[in-house]
Amino acid sequence: MNLTDLKYIIEIDKRGSISQTAKEIYIAQPNLSKAIKNVETEFGIQIFIAIHDFILSLQTYLIYCEI
C-alpha cells in the first residue's frame, strides 16, 4: 500500500464507481481494483460494498442500514 492507493480509494468513494473513476482520472480499472485490495489487505478490513453497479464505502452502507 502507498499514498497513491489511498488517493484512489478517496476518488472511488467520491464517485461511487470504479469504472467512472478510471475514466475520469485516466487509469485502468484493474489498477484501481488492485489499490482497493492493497489497502484492504494492509488494514484487514473491507472498504467498499457493491450494490448493483454502484459501490459504497462500508461505513456509508452501515449508516444507511441503520436508518
C-alpha positions as a printed NumPy array, in Angstrom:
array([[  0.   ,   0.   ,   0.   ],
       [  1.151,   3.529,  -0.733],
       [ -0.262,   7.044,  -0.803],
       [ -1.4  ,   6.615,  -4.407],
       [ -3.566,   3.653,  -3.352],
       [ -5.193,   5.821,  -0.683],
       [ -5.761,   8.617,  -3.217],
       [ -7.52 ,   6.148,  -5.494],
       [ -9.729,   4.957,  -2.617],
       [-10.827,   8.54 ,  -1.957],
       [-11.547,   9.151,  -5.642],
       [-13.582,   5.927,  -5.915],
       [-15.58 ,   6.864,  -2.822],
       [-16.338,  10.336,  -4.25 ],
       [-17.727,   8.871,  -7.481],
       [-19.262,   5.621,  -6.245],
       [-17.959,   3.749,  -9.278],
       [-14.66 ,   2.127, -10.138],
       [-15.265,   2.414, -13.877],
       [-16.273,   6.089, -13.651],
       [-13.215,   6.842, -11.54 ],
       [-10.968,   5.022, -14.01 ],
       [-12.314,   7.134, -16.866],
       [-12.079,  10.428, -15.014],
       [ -8.581,  10.028, -13.602],
       [ -7.239,   8.206, -16.681],
       [ -6.179,   4.926, -15.115],
       [ -7.043,   1.317, -15.94 ],
       [ -9.773,  -0.319, -13.863],
       [ -7.568,  -3.243, -12.777],
       [ -5.153,  -0.776, -11.189],
       [ -7.962,   0.68 ,  -9.08 ],
       [ -9.117,  -2.792,  -8.063],
       [ -5.552,  -3.618,  -7.071],
       [ -5.359,  -0.433,  -4.978],
       [ -8.544,  -1.428,  -3.134],
       [ -7.157,  -4.9  ,  -2.487],
       [ -3.826,  -3.49 ,  -1.272],
       [ -5.482,  -1.199,   1.267],
       [ -7.974,  -3.844,   2.408],
       [ -5.152,  -6.355,   2.898],
       [ -2.954,  -3.849,   4.727],
       [ -5.686,  -2.916,   7.218],
       [ -7.569,  -6.223,   7.256],
       [-10.919,  -4.564,   6.506],
       [-13.468,  -4.355,   3.724],
       [-13.636,  -0.81 ,   2.381],
       [-16.438,  -0.957,  -0.187],
       [-19.626,  -2.896,  -0.728],
       [-21.095,  -3.307,  -4.212],
       [-24.789,  -2.675,  -4.746],
       [-25.707,  -3.322,  -8.364],
       [-23.465,  -1.016, -10.43 ],
       [-22.722,   1.311,  -7.547],
       [-20.252,   0.928,  -4.717],
       [-20.491,   2.482,  -1.284],
       [-17.908,   2.737,   1.408],
       [-18.775,   0.127,   4.   ],
       [-19.218,   2.859,   6.606],
       [-21.797,   4.665,   4.445],
       [-23.631,   1.39 ,   3.854],
       [-23.81 ,   0.6  ,   7.562],
       [-25.149,   4.083,   8.337],
       [-27.774,   3.639,   5.603],
       [-28.849,   0.286,   7.078],
       [-29.425,   1.867,  10.477],
       [-31.911,   4.406,   9.09 ]])
